[in-house]
Amino acid sequence: MAIKKYKPTTPARRHSSVVLTKDLTKKRPERSLVTAKKRKAGRNNTGKITIRHRGGGAKRYLRKVDFKRDKFDIEAKVIAIEYDPNRNARIALLEYKDGEKRYIIAPTELKEGDKVVSSQKKTEINPGNAMPLRFIPTGMMIYNIELTPGKGGQIVRSGGVSATLQSQEGKLAQIKLPSSEIRLVSTDSMATIGQVSNPDARAVRIGLAGRKRHMGIRPTVRGKAMNPVDHPHGGGEGGSPIGLKHPKTPWGKPALGVRTRQKNKFSDRFIVKRRKKRR
C-alpha cells in the first residue's frame, strides 16, 4: 500500500491524499456477512444529541467481523482482501473447509490464497493465526487481543498498530500496547499474530471539507469565534486569546490534558505502566 497525492488543482486539493487500493482483491462485500447500519447522528434513545458534530455521511453496511476466532483447528483459506468503511484496517474473507465464510481483521502480510488457523493449542507462528497468549513467543507482534477470555478481541484493532508480548508469569502476560502503556492480560486470552493491515491510514490528509461530510462528521466551530454567551473562550476584539488559565469545554469544564479516567477503576491493578503523555 502507498499514499497517493493529488495534483494541486485547487487550494484544498493541494494537501489532500488517499491510500491506494491496489491491495484489495474484491470490491463488493460478501452478502451473507453484511447487515444494515442504522444512522443515529450522535443521538441517544431519547433523541438527544450526546455526541456533537455527527450526522449525514455516505450510507454504510456493517461487516460481521469475527473478533472471537472461535472456529478452532479448522484451516481457512483467504479468498479476498476487502475494504471496510467502518474501520481503517483491511478485512480478509476466509473460507473454511466446511464451506463457512467469515471476515477477520487482516494483518499486513496476509495475501489472497494464504492459509490461516485459530487454535486453543500451540500452532504455527504465521500472520493471521490466532492462539492463547501462553503459546505465543515473547517479543512477538500481536493484535486483536482479548481482555476477557472468550469475549473476543477488544484492543489493538486499528490500521497499522500492533502490541508486543513482553513476558509471561503465572496466569498473566505483560503486553506493551501501541500507546506505550504496559498492561497485564490473562494468558488464556486469544490474540492474533502480526501487525494490523493498512499502516498508511494514519498518514492520510483529508484536505477537503466534503470528505469529512462523507465520513458523517459535521463542521466544528471554534470557541474563540463565538460570543461570551455561547462559549467560555468567546468574546474579545480581533484574534483575542482565550483569556483563561486553562482551556475549557462549552460547559465550563477543564479541557486538554485533564485526566478523564475514573479513579479506583477495577482494571487499574492490571496496568503496570501508564502511557507516555504526548505533547
Beta strands, then each sheet from edge to edge (+ up, - down):
strand 1: 3-5
strand 2: 17-19
strand 3: 34-36
strand 4: 61-63
strand 5: 76-82
strand 6: 91-96
strand 7: 101-105
strand 8: 115-116
strand 9: 130-132
strand 10: 141-143
strand 11: 145-146
strand 12: 153-155
strand 13: 163-169
strand 14: 172-176
strand 15: 182-186
strand 16: 190-193
strand 17: 271-273
sheet 1: 1+ 2-
sheet 2: 3+ 4-
sheet 3: 7+ 6- 5+ 8-
sheet 4: 9+ 16- 10+ 13- 14+ 15- 17+
sheet 5: 11+ 12-
end
